[in-house]
Amino acid sequence: AYNSVLQHQMKHHHANEKVVDTLVEQLKNDLPVILSRFERSFVNKRDIDIAYEEMIESVNGALKPYQMDMDALIKDYAAYIDTPEELKALANSCKD
């Protein structure tokens, strides 16, 4: 049973790796453009904390579509992996 469950979970792991690898490449290409939109030439010392927080919030907002894409792809892969037949076979392997 353990090996069956491990093998099943490794399918998810490999699918997740594939999703991350794909999106990391896309993000590497897009990140310089994303960051250039938020770059400032000068920030007063008294405004550094505020500027930092604004930049983090802006970058996180710009990255949100990538997270949404990643979540959707992982969900799609999981549906492909977690077929009723696969889950039934796993359940049966745990009865042994």
Rosetta constraint file for C-alpha pairs under 8 A:
AtomPair CA 1 CA 5 HARMONIC 6.26 0.50
AtomPair CA 1 CA 90 HARMONIC 7.60 0.50
AtomPair CA 1 CA 93 HARMONIC 4.98 0.50
AtomPair CA 1 CA 94 HARMONIC 4.82 0.50
AtomPair CA 1 CA 95 HARMONIC 7.82 0.50
AtomPair CA 1 CA 96 HARMONIC 7.02 0.50
AtomPair CA 2 CA 6 HARMONIC 6.02 0.50
AtomPair CA 2 CA 94 HARMONIC 7.77 0.50
AtomPair CA 3 CA 7 HARMONIC 5.91 0.50
AtomPair CA 4 CA 8 HARMONIC 6.20 0.50
AtomPair CA 4 CA 90 HARMONIC 6.54 0.50
AtomPair CA 4 CA 93 HARMONIC 6.90 0.50
AtomPair CA 5 CA 9 HARMONIC 6.08 0.50
AtomPair CA 5 CA 90 HARMONIC 6.54 0.50
AtomPair CA 6 CA 10 HARMONIC 6.03 0.50
AtomPair CA 7 CA 11 HARMONIC 6.55 0.50
AtomPair CA 8 CA 12 HARMONIC 6.96 0.50
AtomPair CA 9 CA 13 HARMONIC 6.30 0.50
AtomPair CA 10 CA 14 HARMONIC 6.02 0.50
AtomPair CA 11 CA 15 HARMONIC 6.12 0.50
AtomPair CA 11 CA 81 HARMONIC 7.12 0.50
AtomPair CA 12 CA 16 HARMONIC 6.06 0.50
AtomPair CA 12 CA 77 HARMONIC 7.60 0.50
AtomPair CA 12 CA 78 HARMONIC 6.59 0.50
AtomPair CA 12 CA 81 HARMONIC 7.20 0.50
AtomPair CA 13 CA 17 HARMONIC 6.23 0.50
AtomPair CA 14 CA 18 HARMONIC 6.24 0.50
AtomPair CA 15 CA 19 HARMONIC 6.34 0.50
AtomPair CA 15 CA 74 HARMONIC 7.28 0.50
AtomPair CA 15 CA 77 HARMONIC 6.44 0.50
AtomPair CA 16 CA 20 HARMONIC 6.17 0.50
AtomPair CA 16 CA 74 HARMONIC 6.16 0.50
AtomPair CA 17 CA 21 HARMONIC 6.00 0.50
AtomPair CA 18 CA 22 HARMONIC 6.18 0.50
AtomPair CA 19 CA 23 HARMONIC 6.25 0.50
AtomPair CA 19 CA 70 HARMONIC 6.49 0.50
AtomPair CA 19 CA 73 HARMONIC 6.64 0.50
AtomPair CA 19 CA 74 HARMONIC 6.84 0.50
AtomPair CA 20 CA 24 HARMONIC 5.84 0.50
AtomPair CA 20 CA 70 HARMONIC 7.17 0.50
AtomPair CA 21 CA 25 HARMONIC 6.36 0.50
AtomPair CA 22 CA 26 HARMONIC 6.53 0.50
AtomPair CA 23 CA 27 HARMONIC 5.93 0.50
AtomPair CA 23 CA 66 HARMONIC 7.13 0.50
AtomPair CA 23 CA 70 HARMONIC 7.18 0.50
AtomPair CA 24 CA 28 HARMONIC 6.00 0.50
AtomPair CA 25 CA 29 HARMONIC 6.48 0.50
AtomPair CA 26 CA 30 HARMONIC 6.27 0.50
AtomPair CA 27 CA 31 HARMONIC 5.52 0.50
AtomPair CA 27 CA 66 HARMONIC 7.79 0.50
AtomPair CA 28 CA 32 HARMONIC 7.65 0.50
AtomPair CA 30 CA 34 HARMONIC 6.31 0.50
AtomPair CA 31 CA 35 HARMONIC 5.98 0.50
AtomPair CA 32 CA 36 HARMONIC 6.05 0.50
AtomPair CA 33 CA 37 HARMONIC 6.61 0.50
AtomPair CA 34 CA 38 HARMONIC 7.29 0.50
AtomPair CA 34 CA 59 HARMONIC 7.41 0.50
AtomPair CA 34 CA 62 HARMONIC 6.97 0.50
AtomPair CA 35 CA 39 HARMONIC 6.28 0.50
AtomPair CA 35 CA 59 HARMONIC 7.13 0.50
AtomPair CA 38 CA 55 HARMONIC 6.38 0.50
AtomPair CA 38 CA 58 HARMONIC 7.27 0.50
AtomPair CA 38 CA 59 HARMONIC 7.63 0.50
AtomPair CA 43 CA 47 HARMONIC 6.31 0.50
AtomPair CA 43 CA 48 HARMONIC 6.24 0.50
AtomPair CA 43 CA 51 HARMONIC 7.27 0.50
AtomPair CA 44 CA 48 HARMONIC 6.44 0.50
AtomPair CA 47 CA 51 HARMONIC 5.97 0.50
AtomPair CA 48 CA 52 HARMONIC 5.92 0.50
AtomPair CA 49 CA 53 HARMONIC 6.22 0.50
AtomPair CA 50 CA 54 HARMONIC 6.14 0.50
AtomPair CA 51 CA 55 HARMONIC 6.06 0.50
AtomPair CA 52 CA 56 HARMONIC 6.16 0.50
AtomPair CA 53 CA 57 HARMONIC 6.09 0.50
AtomPair CA 54 CA 58 HARMONIC 6.02 0.50
AtomPair CA 55 CA 59 HARMONIC 6.02 0.50
AtomPair CA 56 CA 60 HARMONIC 5.99 0.50
AtomPair CA 57 CA 61 HARMONIC 6.10 0.50
AtomPair CA 58 CA 62 HARMONIC 6.19 0.50
AtomPair CA 59 CA 63 HARMONIC 6.12 0.50
AtomPair CA 60 CA 64 HARMONIC 6.12 0.50
AtomPair CA 61 CA 65 HARMONIC 8.00 0.50
AtomPair CA 63 CA 67 HARMONIC 6.60 0.50
AtomPair CA 64 CA 68 HARMONIC 6.18 0.50
AtomPair CA 65 CA 69 HARMONIC 6.08 0.50
AtomPair CA 66 CA 70 HARMONIC 6.08 0.50
AtomPair CA 67 CA 71 HARMONIC 6.08 0.50
AtomPair CA 68 CA 72 HARMONIC 6.16 0.50
AtomPair CA 69 CA 73 HARMONIC 6.12 0.50
AtomPair CA 70 CA 74 HARMONIC 6.09 0.50
AtomPair CA 71 CA 75 HARMONIC 6.15 0.50
AtomPair CA 72 CA 76 HARMONIC 6.16 0.50
AtomPair CA 73 CA 77 HARMONIC 6.14 0.50
AtomPair CA 74 CA 78 HARMONIC 6.02 0.50
AtomPair CA 75 CA 79 HARMONIC 6.24 0.50
AtomPair CA 76 CA 80 HARMONIC 6.41 0.50
AtomPair CA 77 CA 81 HARMONIC 6.18 0.50
AtomPair CA 78 CA 82 HARMONIC 5.72 0.50
AtomPair CA 79 CA 83 HARMONIC 6.52 0.50
AtomPair CA 81 CA 86 HARMONIC 7.42 0.50
AtomPair CA 82 CA 86 HARMONIC 6.00 0.50
AtomPair CA 82 CA 87 HARMONIC 6.12 0.50
AtomPair CA 83 CA 87 HARMONIC 6.22 0.50
AtomPair CA 84 CA 88 HARMONIC 6.01 0.50
AtomPair CA 85 CA 89 HARMONIC 6.13 0.50
AtomPair CA 86 CA 90 HARMONIC 6.22 0.50
AtomPair CA 87 CA 91 HARMONIC 6.11 0.50
AtomPair CA 88 CA 92 HARMONIC 6.12 0.50
AtomPair CA 89 CA 93 HARMONIC 6.12 0.50
AtomPair CA 90 CA 94 HARMONIC 6.37 0.50
AtomPair CA 91 CA 95 HARMONIC 6.72 0.50
AtomPair CA 92 CA 96 HARMONIC 7.06 0.50
